[in-house]
Structure formats: C-alpha cells, structure tokens
Amino acid sequence: MTYAFDPELAPWVPSLPQVDLADYAAVRAAEAAALAQAPAYAPSAPVKIRNITVPGPLGETEVPVRIYTPADREGPLPGLLYIHGGGFVLGSVDGFDSAATLIAAEVGAVVLSVDYRLAPEHPFPAGVEDCYAALLWTADHTDELGIDPDRLGVGGESAGGGLSAAVALLARDRDGPSLCFQYLGIPELDDRLATPSMQTFHDTPFWHRPNAELSWDCYLGEGVRGGTAVSPYAAPARAQDLSSLPPACVTVCEFDPLRDEGIAYAQRLVQAGVPTELHLYPGTFHGSALAVPDAAVSRRMTADQLDALRRGLRADRPQR
C-alpha cells in the first residue's frame, strides 16, 4: 500500500529495520546490539540517575526502577512514572533512557522509569501490576524522592501508553495514589483490532496489524484477544466507565494502526468529563519521531510532548 508520508520522513522509510514479533528473541537481540552502539545522550541540563528495586506485586518479586532527578532544580518537584514501549514484548529502561532523561531535564520532573516484566514469558497481569507496584512505592516515598505528591503523573509511549492508561484505571478503582495527569503517547489500548486504521494498515513501518496480533497474543495468551473475558486493565479501551480519571493528553500518528483506538479513547475521556487534549500528526507513522528525530514534524511532536507534560504536571519551565 502507498502512504503519503511526510516529505522529510518518506526518504528514510525504505532503510528502516523491519520489526517482526514472530521472532521476538531476534528482535530483542538486535535492539540490544543497536543500543550498545548508540552514542550516549547528553541532556541540556544535569540529571542524576540511579537504579533501585522496589517491592513488586504482593511481594512476589522486585521491580527494577531507574530514577532521573533534575540536578539543577530544587524540590518539591513534579513526578512522572514513565512506562516504556515495545508492544508488551520488547523494550527496556535502557532502550528508553534518553527519553526519560529528556523529560527530567526539560520538564524539571523526577522521572521513575519502570523495567516491568515482558510477555510472553510474563503475560498479563505481570507487566501492569509491576507498574502499579512502582506507582505505590513512588507515592509512599515522595518526600525521599523530592516529589510533590499533588503533582504525580503517569505516562509512556505505545504499549507504555496503554499501560499508563491501565495504571490510571487501577489507581482509580483501587483507591490508590491520586494522579494529576496521564500522558498516552501513540497508545496500544484495544485487543479487538476492529478499528478502520487497524484493519487497513498491514504494512506500515515498525507497527502494523500482524505485529498487533502477535503483541496481544503474547500479552494475553493464545486465543484470548477479541474474546469476552479480556480485562480493561489489559486493554483499557474495554473499560466501561472512564469518569474520574486524571486529565489526559493522547497522541496519534496518521499512518499507525493504533491511530483510531487512540482517537476513540480520547473522545470517550472527553465524554466522561475528563479534560483531554488530542494530537494527530499528519504524515507520520508509529515510532517516526524516534526513527527520524530531526524531521520538523518529529521536533514538533517532541516539543508538544514536553509542553503537555509541563502543563499536566504543573511544572515550571526550567531556567537556563
């Protein structure tokens, strides 16, 4: 199928690596190799980084968390539980280190990036429960972390966006920590795969319907997706009630199979009385901002993300 990609993105598309979740072990190995060769990210302001583990769900395991603290700001600061992407199967704290560092430096927030367990080795609810356990620990240690408890949010990209939506639902339904904001970047929300964009985009870069099918099968187990027993904490689009959730920012890309489920979720949030902004970027595809960061539309997406986080977390713009 031919796509009207943004003129600055289109020349890069033929050379982009193919991602096939059918061989997720090989993709993980390729990710690790590429990460080892990548230059270190240098933030515009100093950020202190440390690794810890926090108690996991029901004390069954420990969850690795990487904490990014702006070194040039005085607290209490906003806090963001950051959840990486990867279709529930790929990704890591290391792979999204630059994204978390950027947020800490440019938003002036303490960022806690969660290295949750991945499917298919650890299917639902392992990943989302790890993330919720990290949120509970964060809320219990705001003084130690230098976080203002009234300015604690959750956010992530792709599967991380879907997990962020699920964590917000869990926090509401379990009378958990109060969240001031949820950032749902190109989120993976709906296992039913019935939207027009999901039915149309079978060969888009990085993410397409075949990968979506494999992603949900890994996360939920074979034969579960699309059925009647899928939890809204696995697929937040299944939630019947979206009221009383924190204000949201949802982003979607034009040529992304996840586009329409993100739009639909944003619309339902608005209808439920949740203050929500929605950004749709023409000519883009899933992960295009990471693949071609210097394109004008990619720079705009990054700037919009940082601005949304500043507003949602009520952060002061860092002084340089």
Secondary structure, 3 states (H helix, E strand, C coil): CCCCCCCCCHHHHHHCCCCCHHHHHHHHHHHHHHHHHCCCCCCCCCEEEEEEEEECHHHCCEEEEEEEEECCCCCCEEEEEEECCCCCCCCCCCCCHHHHHHHHHHHCCEEEEECCCCCCCCCCCHHHHHHHHHHHHHHHCHHHHCEEEEEEEEEEECHHHHHHHHHHHHHHHCCCCCCCEEEEECCCCCCCCCCHHHHHCCCCCCCCHHHHHHHHHHHHCCCCCCCCCCCCCCCHHHCCCCCCCCCEEEEEEEECCCHHHHHHHHHHHHHCCCCEEEEEEEEEECCHHHHCCCCHHHHHHHHHHHHHHHHHCCCCCCCC
